[in-house]
Amino acid sequence: MLVYHTNEPKAGRQFHNVRVVVRLVDQGEDSLPNDIARQLLLGDAGGDEARAREAWREAGLPLQGQIAVTDLDPVRRKVRGEHA
């Protein structure tokens, strides 16, 4: 992850700068942010948070960071009731 600070001009008549923090993250190929992966699994569970949470825990998926699609897909299939 790369973090840097920059000053950007603020819109308006007076000259002001706004300090901006930029965070660049290499998410790699075939991975999803944790919150997106959780939303997908919740959707697959039909909105049943307890079922989605239990499937996540049983699969041993990390609580933070990127989730590999290859790790998430089998969990999603299981929650949807599909067989591999």
MODA-V674271 format. One record per helix or strand of 3 or more residues. SS is the DSSP state (~ for helix, > for strand). FROM is the first residue (numbers start at 1). LEN is the number of residues. If there is no record, write none. Layout:
BEGIN
ss->SS from->FROM len->LEN
ss->SS from->FROM len->LEN
END
This chain:
BEGIN
ss->> from->2 len->8
ss->> from->17 len->8
ss->> from->31 len->3
ss->~ from->34 len->11
ss->~ from->49 len->11
ss->> from->66 len->3
ss->~ from->69 len->12
END
